[in-house]
Amino acid sequence: MGCSKHPIELKLHILQLFEEDHYSISELCERFLLDYQTFYRWRMKYEAGGREGLQEATSCKFYSKELKIAAVED
């Protein structure tokens, strides 16, 4: 998993607003400046794993150029 600029509390809040029929997906994406794919990805992760499913990695992982080239070549 990658890093996320959105805290888990915000993700849960947005999903809750949708589930309680307060807003449509398009309204939420516009209001919170989200891409539709981001919303759907959060929703799938939440449905599959609950709160823990929305948890992102605690740090971004960086890989060297050499490691990336070796992975592509394999």
C-alpha positions in Angstrom: 0.0 0.0 0.0 1.1 3.5 -0.6 0.9 6.7 1.5 -2.3 8.6 1.7 -2.7 12.3 2.1 -6.2 11.7 3.6 -6.5 10.7 7.3 -8.5 7.6 8.0 -11.0 9.7 10.0 -11.8 11.7 6.9 -12.2 8.6 4.8 -14.6 7.2 7.3 -16.5 10.4 7.6 -16.9 10.6 3.8 -18.1 7.0 3.5 -20.5 7.6 6.4 -22.0 10.6 4.7 -22.6 8.5 1.6 -24.0 5.5 3.5 -26.5 7.7 5.5 -27.8 9.1 2.2 -26.7 12.6 3.0 -24.8 13.1 -0.3 -24.3 11.5 -3.7 -20.9 10.3 -4.8 -20.6 13.2 -7.2 -21.4 15.7 -4.4 -18.9 14.1 -2.0 -16.2 14.0 -4.6 -16.8 17.7 -5.5 -17.0 18.8 -1.9 -13.9 17.0 -0.8 -11.9 17.3 -4.1 -11.8 13.6 -4.6 -11.4 11.6 -7.8 -14.3 9.1 -8.3 -11.8 6.3 -8.4 -10.5 7.2 -5.0 -13.9 7.1 -3.5 -14.7 3.8 -5.1 -11.4 2.4 -3.9 -12.0 3.5 -0.3 -15.5 2.0 -0.5 -14.2 -1.4 -1.7 -11.5 -1.4 0.9 -13.9 -0.6 3.7 -16.4 -3.2 2.6 -13.7 -5.8 2.4 -11.8 -5.0 5.6 -13.7 -2.4 7.6 -11.6 0.3 9.3 -8.4 -1.7 9.0 -9.0 -2.0 5.3 -8.7 1.8 5.0 -5.4 1.8 6.9 -2.5 2.9 4.7 1.2 2.2 5.1 2.8 4.3 7.7 5.6 5.4 5.4 6.3 5.6 1.7 8.7 3.1 0.3 11.3 4.2 -2.2 13.2 1.8 -4.4 16.5 2.4 -6.2 16.6 2.8 -9.9 18.7 -0.4 -10.1 16.1 -2.5 -8.2 13.3 -1.2 -10.4 15.2 -2.1 -13.6 16.0 -5.6 -12.2 12.3 -6.1 -11.4 11.2 -5.1 -14.9 13.9 -7.3 -16.5 12.7 -10.3 -14.5 
